[in-house]
């Protein structure tokens, strides 16, 4: 059992606090999920990568994590999109739930313990709404049931906003049937042709805010440890969750509220309403998902992330440096035990409100050290240097695993020893490229072996022709100290 003290920034108290779970070594964490009417964009990617790293770090420190992340599978946007596509709303939401998992799997986001869908918890929502009406927090307004924010004396404690200022400064629904224009809908009467559920209040469907309260209270009770989401959810969504949940239970709802910062493009928050969003699928067409993950983690999770080509290319170069160090060590047989103790400075950075930029800087300190040690090892072949390289590269692999950066050798590697085994069969220094139109793995090996044969005889011009031939076929080769790395361009 590890005893490193974790500190996190609690939006509710507006300060960094020591993390103390309600139940020893067990964490109950609720993360607001997506409304499934479209493909995930970069903002979603950032949010779920952040909570994934929090979860991975908690697990690495010996905690059990019960992680819930919901799907909002009924709302106005879903109904509108299903009508536009002329398909049933359930078919639409199932399509985009599947797409969510495809996108997040590529980003190496661990699956939650539970993915509840809002429509499976209608009875629980109705129970809460009935309780809020009985306690005087909710009332009928027109055909809807709404929550009276003035009845909840602590309204605004998460966002720091006052009711009077909100009414003055925010665009709010000024429908005359509400007692206060900021009162929010708990149950929405259905319109003709819309999906509906039966309730004591008539046919309708739940409001957005009540969903998360019902699902989290059903599985966690109150209070629970962590509620997380994007900064855009602080108000009104999370503020309203607190009001209705605490109004219903009479207890504190959540101990720690965590929120990640926005993704900005050209100085503006990325959003669908502004039309400046990038889907994850768009980005995957040009970049390795691990490059995107490293880009996201290169900024502190509470800070804004500036999305542009320059920053994405910097992340690609950084990821390539890490992979190159691993590839070189692998080619030289220098990778030992993959599971080693994490460096203390790396753990300390993550204990300090998940400071991933600082943690990543320690990874690159190790990478620079490894590159220097490899040069020394190649000259000396010293056993102690080999041992030092092995322990350091194992630490790098352990650190990137905690950050969810999935290294996979998407390349072929042939050692010099493998390539030289064929030398005795060559009786010519000419290669017939026409016989290598089909570049099978076997044919690539034959060409590389012959290239090494030519280099041994200092026939470099002929050897370069093989490199050029492979390059034209989309095959990139890189000479490493222990052999040749091969990958598709």
NORBEL-V50385 format. One record per pair of residues at least 4 apart in sequence whose C-alpha atoms are under 6 Angstrom apart, sorted by the first residue. I is the first residue (numbers start at 0). J is the second residue. Records with the same first field share a line. If there is no record, write none. Layout:
I->J + J
This chain:
0->61
1->60
5->18 + 350
6->16 + 17 + 18 + 350 + 351 + 352
7->15 + 16 + 352
8->14 + 15
9->13 + 14 + 255 + 256 + 257
10->256
11->157
24->62
25->62 + 63
26->64
27->65 + 223 + 224
28->66 + 225 + 226
29->66 + 67 + 68 + 226
30->68 + 226 + 227 + 228
31->68 + 228
32->68 + 69 + 70
33->70
34->71
35->72 + 92 + 95
36->77
39->43 + 278
40->277 + 278 + 279
41->277 + 278 + 279
42->262
44->48
45->295
47->51
51->108
52->56 + 402
55->401
57->62
58->62
65->112
66->111 + 112
67->111 + 112 + 113
68->114
69->114 + 115 + 116
70->116
71->117
72->92 + 117
81->85 + 86 + 88
95->99
100->104
103->108
104->108
106->288
117->210
123->213
124->213
131->136 + 137 + 247
132->136 + 137 + 138
136->146 + 147 + 150
137->145 + 146 + 147
138->144 + 145
139->143 + 144
140->144 + 176 + 177
141->176
142->188
143->186 + 187 + 188
144->184 + 185 + 186
145->183 + 184 + 185
146->182 + 183
147->182
148->182
155->159 + 160 + 161
157->238
164->168
165->169
172->180
173->180
184->206
185->205 + 206
186->204 + 205 + 206
187->203 + 204 + 205
188->203
189->195 + 203
195->202 + 203 + 204
196->202 + 203 + 204
197->202
208->236 + 240
211->215
212->216 + 240 + 244
213->217
215->219
216->220
221->252
222->251 + 252 + 253
223->253
224->253 + 254 + 255
225->255 + 256
226->256
227->256 + 257 + 258
228->258
229->258 + 259
230->258 + 259 + 260
232->236 + 237
233->237
234->238
235->239
240->244
241->245
242->246
245->249 + 250 + 251 + 252
259->300 + 301
260->301 + 302 + 303
261->303
262->268 + 269 + 303 + 304
263->267 + 268 + 269 + 304 + 305
264->306
269->275 + 276
270->276
271->276
282->286
289->404
290->314 + 315
294->314
296->355
297->356
298->356
299->354
319->323
325->329
328->333
329->333 + 334
330->481
331->481
333->389
334->389
335->389
337->393
345->358
348->354 + 358
349->353 + 354
355->359
369->373 + 388
376->380 + 384
399->404
400->404
410->485 + 486
411->484 + 485
412->483 + 484
413->482 + 483
414->481 + 482
415->482
418->448
438->442
450->462
453->458 + 462
454->458 + 459
469->474
470->474 + 475
473->487 + 488
474->486 + 487 + 488
475->485 + 486 + 487 + 488
476->484 + 485
477->483 + 484
478->483
479->483
